[in-house]
Structure formats: C-alpha cells, structure tokens
Amino acid sequence: MFIVSTSTGSSPGVRKVCAISVAVVDDHPIVVEGIVTVLEKTGTFSVVSTGSGVDDILGTAQSHGPDVIVVDLTMQGDVIGAVARVREAFPATRIVIFTASNNAEQAAKALSAGASAFVLKGSPQGDLIQAITCAMAGETYITPSFAARIIAELEAKARQQRARQAMHLSIREDQIVQLLLLGKKNSEIARALALSEKTVKGYMSTLMQKLHVRNRVEVVIAAQNLNGTPEAGAQVSRHSA
C-alpha cells in the first residue's frame, strides 16, 4: 500500500508513553541537527543515535536497535546495499530514505531493498513525520509529488523481472548476449569465451529460436529490451539449454 498523504502527523507537544526510537544517518551535520529538532519537538520520537556515513547505517542498527533509521541516499558508498543488510539482519528496524536525490531508478532500488519510505528533502516537515509513522505501521510512504514516478519505475522493474522469468538462458548463452550488447562480432566472442566460431554460431541459432527473432541484429534488440523495459508480448517460453 502506498501512502501519499501530506498530513502533518502527530501534534507538537503530545507525548506518547512509548516514543518511537529513531536514528539519523546523513553526511550533512546541519541536516542531522534539523531532523533531530523536528522529530524531538513532537514528543512522539526519541532520537537515539546519529551517524554520518554508510557504515553507520548497519552500525547504529547493531548498537542501538532503533525502530526507524532515517538515511540519506546520496552518501558515499553503497547505501542501498546497507539498507538491504539492515533489513535482513534487523527486520524490525524500518528504513526511511530522506534525500535530495529525485532519481526514480535509485528510489525504486532503495524501496526494493527494503526501505519503507522515500521522502525528498525540501518537503514539508510533516512529510517526514508521516513517513516514519507509516513505516512503523508497516506501510510504504512516498513524497506525493514524486510518487507517480517511483511507482512507474517499480512497475517497469516488475515487467522486466517477469520477462526474465519467462525466458531462461544458459550461462553460456547469457555470456554471449552480454558480449553482443557490447557490439562484439562472432570471432571476438569466440576468442573471449575460448570457443570456436562454429560453436558461437550454434549458440546464435539457439538464441534466435528462444527469442523468436531472425538475425543477430534482432537478438541484440531483444536483449536490449530484456535489459531495459521489455515490450508487451516479448516473453519467451522457458527452456534450459
């Protein structure tokens, strides 16, 4: 369920018996200070830890076990990988992305890795509060002005995944496809994979059959569709080679 409401969440000054524990990881100290101020003045949240780097995402989950970690997506390092590791090791800890990046593909990757919310910096402060509240309720929150783009990206990835599942290539066939996408000729593919050109041509014939195409150019086009956004009807029967 996607929640795109812009309501301001809990009213300032109202303190609940059990505050939601929050950690904030962002490489801009002034942003961290602002988030801490906004959250703690509500009386609903208790900031238990802050960090400034990718390693702090997993580190704070291990050392403090917060209910929610607010994370900047644009820090140096593999932020999305860190999100996935936290969600795997600490499934009760929710991740809220709070970032200036409006890259829909990266946003979709973060959500697919296990983030519960994606909030753009510059949004009303109520958006971040609502995002954390939704995350704690097991819902997904996306900044309203950005939601349509992210949902479209997620749907495109789902179509791509369905196409991959509908077509099974052997390891060797996949290697040949990847070299074709690099513009390699049969002779170059043969040298790269230590095969004869005759063997490569045999694999090409098999690929044409699996992809329902007539020549190597169409194989490349079909492979590009598979690696991007597949066209409707591009699915191929599942066979092993």
C-alpha positions in Angstrom: 0.0 0.0 0.0 1.4 3.4 -1.0 0.5 6.3 1.3 0.9 9.8 -0.3 -0.9 11.9 2.3 0.7 15.2 3.3 -0.9 15.3 6.7 1.5 16.6 9.4 1.4 13.6 11.7 1.5 13.9 15.5 0.8 17.3 17.0 3.7 19.1 18.7 3.7 18.8 22.5 1.8 15.5 22.6 4.0 12.8 24.2 3.1 9.1 23.9 4.0 6.6 26.6 6.4 4.7 24.3 8.3 7.1 22.0 9.4 5.7 18.6 13.2 5.4 18.7 14.9 6.9 15.6 18.5 7.1 14.3 19.6 9.6 11.7 22.4 8.9 9.2 23.3 11.8 6.9 26.7 13.3 6.0 25.5 16.9 6.4 25.6 17.8 10.1 23.2 20.7 9.7 20.6 18.3 8.2 21.1 15.9 11.1 20.5 18.7 13.6 17.4 19.9 11.7 15.9 16.4 11.7 16.6 15.8 15.3 15.0 19.1 16.2 11.9 18.4 14.1 11.4 14.9 15.5 12.1 15.5 19.2 9.8 18.6 19.4 6.8 16.4 18.5 7.3 14.3 21.7 6.5 11.2 19.7 10.0 10.4 18.6 13.3 9.8 20.5 16.5 10.2 18.5 18.8 7.6 20.0 21.8 7.9 17.6 23.2 9.9 14.7 25.8 9.0 12.1 27.5 10.5 9.0 28.5 7.5 6.8 27.3 4.3 5.2 28.9 2.2 7.8 26.8 3.9 10.5 23.6 2.6 9.0 24.3 -1.0 10.0 26.4 0.1 13.0 23.6 2.0 14.6 21.2 -0.9 13.9 23.5 -3.2 15.8 24.4 -0.9 18.7 21.0 0.9 19.3 18.3 -1.2 17.6 16.2 1.8 16.7 12.6 1.4 15.4 13.5 3.6 12.4 16.7 4.8 10.7 16.4 7.9 8.6 19.0 7.7 5.8 20.4 10.0 3.1 20.6 8.1 -0.2 23.4 10.2 -1.6 26.2 9.5 0.9 29.4 8.0 -0.4 29.3 4.2 -0.6 26.7 1.5 -1.1 23.7 3.0 0.7 21.2 0.6 -0.9 23.3 -2.4 0.0 23.5 -1.2 3.6 19.7 -0.8 3.6 19.3 -4.4 2.4 21.7 -5.7 5.0 19.9 -3.9 7.9 16.5 -5.2 6.7 17.9 -8.7 6.5 19.7 -8.7 9.9 17.2 -6.5 11.8 13.8 -6.9 10.1 12.0 -4.9 12.9 14.0 -1.8 12.1 12.4 0.3 9.4 14.4 2.5 6.9 13.2 5.9 5.8 15.1 7.5 2.9 15.3 11.3 3.3 17.3 12.7 0.4 17.7 15.4 -2.2 18.0 12.8 -5.0 15.0 12.6 -7.2 16.4 9.7 -9.3 13.4 7.5 -9.7 15.5 4.4 -10.5 17.6 4.8 -7.3 14.4 5.4 -5.3 12.9 2.2 -6.7 16.1 0.3 -5.8 16.0 1.6 -2.3 12.4 0.6 -1.8 13.1 -2.8 -3.4 16.0 -3.2 -1.0 13.6 -2.8 2.0 13.2 0.9 2.6 9.7 1.7 3.9 9.6 5.3 2.8 11.1 7.8 0.4 11.0 11.5 1.3 12.5 14.3 -0.7 14.4 17.0 1.2 12.6 20.3 0.7 9.2 18.6 1.5 7.1 19.9 4.4 8.4 18.6 7.7 5.1 16.8 8.2 6.1 14.5 5.3 9.0 13.1 7.2 6.9 12.7 10.4 4.1 11.0 8.3 6.7 8.7 6.6 8.1 7.5 9.9 4.6 6.9 11.2 3.6 5.0 8.1 6.8 2.9 8.3 6.0 1.9 11.8 2.5 0.9 10.7 4.0 -1.4 8.0 3.0 0.9 5.2 5.0 2.5 2.4 5.2 6.3 2.1 6.5 8.3 -0.9 6.6 12.0 -1.2 3.3 12.8 -3.0 4.9 14.9 -5.8 7.4 12.1 -6.6 5.1 9.0 -6.0 3.9 8.6 -9.6 7.5 8.5 -11.0 8.6 5.9 -8.4 5.6 3.7 -8.9 6.1 3.8 -12.7 9.7 2.7 -12.2 8.7 -0.1 -9.8 6.1 -1.3 -12.4 8.8 -1.2 -15.1 11.1 -3.3 -13.0 8.3 -5.8 -12.3 7.7 -6.1 -16.1 11.4 -6.7 -16.6 11.5 -9.3 -13.9 8.5 -11.1 -15.4 10.3 -11.2 -18.8 13.4 -12.6 -17.3 11.5 -15.3 -15.5 9.7 -16.2 -18.8 13.0 -16.7 -20.6 15.8 -18.9 -19.2 19.2 -18.7 -20.8 22.1 -20.9 -20.1 25.2 -19.3 -18.5 27.0 -19.5 -21.9 24.0 -18.0 -23.7 23.9 -15.2 -21.3 27.6 -14.6 -21.7 27.1 -14.4 -25.5 24.2 -12.0 -25.1 26.3 -9.7 -22.9 29.1 -9.6 -25.5 26.6 -9.0 -28.3 25.4 -5.9 -26.3 29.0 -4.7 -26.3 29.0 -4.9 -30.1 31.3 -7.9 -30.4 31.5 -10.0 -33.6 31.3 -13.8 -33.6 35.0 -14.0 -34.0 35.6 -11.7 -31.0 33.0 -13.6 -28.9 34.7 -16.9 -29.8 38.1 -15.6 -28.6 36.7 -14.1 -25.4 35.0 -17.3 -24.4 37.6 -19.7 -25.9 35.1 -21.2 -28.3 35.2 -21.9 -32.0 33.2 -19.6 -34.3 31.1 -22.6 -35.3 30.1 -23.1 -31.7 29.2 -19.4 -31.3 27.1 -19.6 -34.5 25.3 -22.6 -33.0 24.5 -20.6 -29.8 23.3 -17.7 -32.0 20.9 -20.1 -33.7 19.6 -21.3 -30.4 19.2 -17.7 -29.2 17.2 -16.7 -32.3 14.9 -19.6 -31.6 14.4 -18.7 -27.9 13.9 -15.0 -28.7 11.7 -15.7 -31.8 13.9 -13.4 -33.9 15.5 -13.9 -37.4 19.0 -12.5 -37.1 21.8 -11.2 -34.8 20.5 -7.6 -35.0 17.1 -8.7 -33.7 18.9 -10.8 -31.0 20.6 -7.6 -29.8 17.3 -5.6 -29.9 15.5 -8.3 -27.9 18.4 -8.4 -25.4 18.2 -4.6 -25.0 14.5 -4.9 -24.3 15.2 -7.6 -21.7 17.8 -5.4 -20.0 15.6 -2.3 -20.2 11.8 -2.1 -20.4 10.5 -5.2 -22.3 7.8 -4.6 -24.8 4.5 -6.3 -24.4 4.5 -9.8 -25.7 8.3 -10.2 -25.6 8.1 -13.2 -23.3 9.6 -16.4 -24.4 8.9 -20.0 -23.4 11.0 -21.2 -20.5 13.6 -23.8 -21.6 17.0 -24.8 -20.4 20.0 -25.2 -22.7 
